[in-house]
Amino acid sequence: MQVKRLLDDREVFGGDKLFDTQGRSYGFIERSGGELVVTAEDGRPVRFKPEQLGCYLVHVNRTDRGLAKERLRDYWEE
């Protein structure tokens, strides 16, 4: 799964800054069980739903590139 930003559809990587609706910044650590684990300003890990930080989850194989690979693979297997 990939984590992407709603604003510009860019992928989120470890260490990237994310913001909640109040404008507080958090450092992205990892995705765990459908939630995002981020570091709060005091350094402790906090869990948020992706929507709370302006993000969404994408299954990697459902991206345009993944779908193109699946189609190509299916074509050559037939």
Secondary structure, DSSP 8 states (H G I E B T S, - for coil): -EEEETTT--B--TT-EEE-TT--EEEEEEEETTEEEEE-TTS-EEEE-GGGGTEEEE-GGGSHHHHHHHHHHHHHH-
